[in-house]
Structure formats: structure tokens, C-alpha cells
Amino acid sequence: MSIWEERDKAIKEGYEKLNNEVLPNIETADPEAKIGSKSAKKFWYGFKKHVAVDMQSGMINRVAVTPANVTDADGAKHVIPRSGAACADKGYVAAILEMLRRGVHPMVIKRNNMKDKNADLDKWLTKLRAPYEGTFSKQNKRARYKGVVKNQGAEFMYAIAYNFRRLLVLNPV
């Protein structure tokens, strides 16, 4: 059953909209998939991928897949490095305390409404992160499998393939 059929079924059964509280009451195609959102109007059904990229080589170090309703900060716990610095976007602002707790230097772009926002530092961090954003842009945005474990395995295999391709660029034969 597609997400749109599930939404129509939810509306028919008297729910005003399909959300994560309603999903258990409806026969969903994937019981582990959830509804996530970036804003009030942009949402998706499925999973969220968290990726850690080494800034020296551009290779993928860690990958984690979570249901879409898990925040970026909660997902960051799976991919934060053990030492050094972590350069991240605005979605990971809430993970700064976790980074400090682990002894990692947080290089996170601050949100516009934060009191300690430094626009010059954020511009510099954005330029620093720019070459590695290509890693994320080339990846598939859709989950191919049902369940977190299968999607985690698929993303792990993708990371291995990506790293082999990246290795050929770093060390040409």
C-alpha cells in the first residue's frame, strides 16, 4: 500500500491527517518507516540517513539510518567521530553538547535566531564544508528496502563502493 493510499485510508477512518501517532492504527507498508519533516510544508515518509565524511580524504567514515522522525541531533550520536572536530550544518546544532561531551570540537553552523551566531564564522564553515556536500548530492534519496536494518546494510555497501571510487581519485594507478 502506498503512502497516499494510507493517507486516504486515514482520512476515511476519521483521522484529519496521516502522522506518526496515526501510523500504528493503519496497516503501513513498512512498520519501521515514519513521517519526518523539514518544515511545516515539507515532509516525507521513510528513513533518514546520517553520514560522516573524512575532511582530509573525502571518504565516508560512518553511516547510520534512522526512521524519518528522528532528529538530526539524535542521529548524530551514531556518526560523531571519536576525536578531532565535527563540521556540520544547522540541523546538528542540538548535538553540540553531545560533541563536547565526547571531546570533539563542534564546528556547527548556527541558526539565524541564535544569540551567539557569528556570521563570518558560519560563512567560513560553509566554504569549508562545500567540497564535501558533493558526497551527499550524488547519493540516492529513496530507501530501496523495508526496515532500518536492510537500509543500513544498503547504505553501508554504498559507502564501500563510494570509498573505492574515491580511492581511485586519491591514488591513481
C-alpha positions as CSV (number, residue, x, y, z in Angstrom):
1,M,0.0,0.0,0.0
2,S,1.4,3.4,-0.9
3,I,1.7,6.3,1.5
4,W,-1.1,8.1,-0.4
5,E,-3.4,5.2,-0.1
6,E,-2.6,5.1,3.6
7,R,-3.3,8.8,3.9
8,D,-6.7,8.4,2.2
9,K,-7.5,5.4,4.4
10,A,-6.6,7.5,7.5
11,I,-8.9,10.3,6.3
12,K,-11.7,7.9,5.6
13,E,-11.4,6.4,9.1
14,G,-11.8,9.8,10.6
15,Y,-8.3,11.0,11.2
16,E,-7.7,14.5,10.0
17,K,-4.2,13.7,8.7
18,L,-1.6,10.9,8.5
19,N,1.0,11.4,11.2
20,N,3.3,9.3,13.3
21,E,0.6,8.8,16.0
22,V,-1.9,7.5,13.4
23,L,0.5,5.2,11.6
24,P,0.3,2.3,14.1
25,N,-3.5,2.2,13.6
26,I,-3.2,1.8,9.8
27,E,-1.6,-1.1,8.0
28,T,1.5,0.5,6.7
29,A,3.8,-0.9,4.0
30,D,6.8,-0.6,6.4
31,P,6.1,-0.5,10.1
32,E,9.6,0.9,10.9
33,A,9.2,3.9,8.5
34,K,8.0,7.1,9.9
35,I,7.0,10.6,8.8
36,G,9.7,13.2,9.1
37,S,9.6,16.9,8.3
38,K,12.0,19.8,7.5
39,S,9.3,22.5,7.8
40,A,5.5,22.8,8.2
41,K,5.0,22.1,4.5
42,K,7.9,19.8,3.6
43,F,7.6,16.2,4.8
44,W,8.5,12.7,3.7
45,Y,7.7,9.1,4.7
46,G,10.6,6.7,5.3
47,F,14.0,6.9,6.7
48,K,16.8,9.4,7.3
49,K,20.5,8.9,6.5
50,H,23.3,10.3,8.6
51,V,26.8,10.3,7.1
52,A,30.2,11.2,8.4
53,V,32.8,12.2,5.8
54,D,36.6,12.5,6.5
55,M,37.5,16.1,5.6
56,Q,41.1,15.2,4.5
57,S,40.3,12.4,2.1
58,G,36.6,12.9,1.4
59,M,35.8,9.3,2.2
60,I,32.8,8.1,4.1
61,N,33.7,7.1,7.6
62,R,30.3,6.2,9.2
63,V,26.7,5.8,8.0
64,A,23.6,5.5,10.1
65,V,20.0,5.0,9.0
66,T,17.1,6.0,11.3
67,P,13.3,6.5,10.9
68,A,12.5,9.8,9.4
69,N,11.0,11.2,12.7
70,V,14.4,11.0,14.5
71,T,16.0,14.4,14.7
72,D,19.4,15.2,13.2
73,A,20.9,15.7,16.6
74,D,19.7,12.2,17.8
75,G,21.0,10.7,14.6
76,A,24.4,12.4,15.0
77,K,25.1,10.3,18.1
78,H,25.7,7.4,15.6
79,V,28.2,9.2,13.4
80,I,30.1,11.7,15.6
81,P,33.8,10.9,15.4
82,R,35.8,9.7,18.4
83,S,38.2,12.7,18.3
84,G,39.0,15.8,16.4
85,A,36.4,18.1,15.0
86,A,32.9,17.7,13.6
87,C,31.8,20.1,10.9
88,A,28.0,20.1,10.5
89,D,25.0,22.1,9.2
90,K,22.3,23.8,11.2
91,G,20.3,20.6,11.8
92,Y,23.0,19.4,14.2
93,V,23.0,22.4,16.5
94,A,21.3,20.4,19.2
95,A,24.2,17.8,19.0
96,I,26.8,20.4,20.1
97,L,26.6,19.3,23.8
98,E,27.0,15.6,22.8
99,M,30.1,16.5,20.7
100,L,31.6,18.4,23.7
101,R,30.8,15.5,26.0
102,R,32.7,13.2,23.7
103,G,35.7,15.5,23.4
104,V,35.0,16.5,19.8
105,H,35.4,20.2,18.7
106,P,32.0,21.2,17.3
107,M,32.2,23.2,14.0
108,V,28.5,23.6,13.6
109,I,26.8,26.4,11.6
110,K,24.5,28.2,13.9
111,R,20.8,29.1,13.3
112,N,19.9,32.6,12.4
113,N,17.9,33.2,15.7
114,M,20.8,32.1,18.0
115,K,22.4,34.8,20.2
116,D,25.9,33.6,19.7
117,K,25.7,33.3,15.9
118,N,28.9,34.6,14.2
119,A,28.1,35.3,10.5
120,D,31.7,35.4,9.4
121,L,32.5,32.1,11.1
122,D,29.4,30.5,9.6
123,K,30.5,31.7,6.1
124,W,33.9,30.2,6.6
125,L,32.4,26.9,7.8
126,T,30.1,26.8,4.8
127,K,33.0,27.2,2.4
128,L,34.9,24.6,4.4
129,R,32.0,22.1,4.1
130,A,31.3,22.9,0.4
131,P,33.6,20.3,-1.3
132,Y,32.1,17.5,0.8
133,E,28.5,18.4,0.1
134,G,29.0,16.6,-3.3
135,T,29.3,13.4,-1.4
136,F,25.7,13.8,-0.3
137,S,24.3,15.1,-3.6
138,K,25.3,12.0,-5.5
139,Q,23.6,9.6,-3.2
140,N,20.1,8.2,-3.8
141,K,17.4,9.9,-1.9
142,R,15.0,7.0,-1.7
143,A,15.1,3.9,0.5
144,R,15.1,0.7,-1.5
145,Y,14.2,-1.7,1.2
146,K,11.8,-2.2,4.1
147,G,13.2,-1.8,7.5
148,V,16.1,0.1,9.1
149,V,18.5,-2.9,9.1
150,K,18.2,-3.6,5.4
151,N,18.5,0.1,4.5
152,Q,21.5,0.4,6.9
153,G,23.2,-2.5,5.1
154,A,22.5,-1.0,1.7
155,E,23.9,2.4,2.8
156,F,27.0,0.6,4.2
157,M,27.6,-1.1,0.9
158,Y,27.1,2.2,-1.0
159,A,29.7,3.8,1.3
160,I,32.2,1.0,0.5
161,A,31.6,1.5,-3.2
162,Y,31.9,5.3,-2.9
163,N,35.1,4.9,-0.9
164,F,36.6,2.6,-3.6
165,R,35.8,5.2,-6.3
166,R,37.2,8.0,-4.1
167,L,40.4,5.9,-3.5
168,L,41.0,5.8,-7.3
169,V,40.9,9.6,-7.4
170,L,43.2,9.9,-4.4
171,N,45.7,7.3,-5.6
172,P,45.6,7.0,-9.4
173,V,47.2,3.8,-10.7
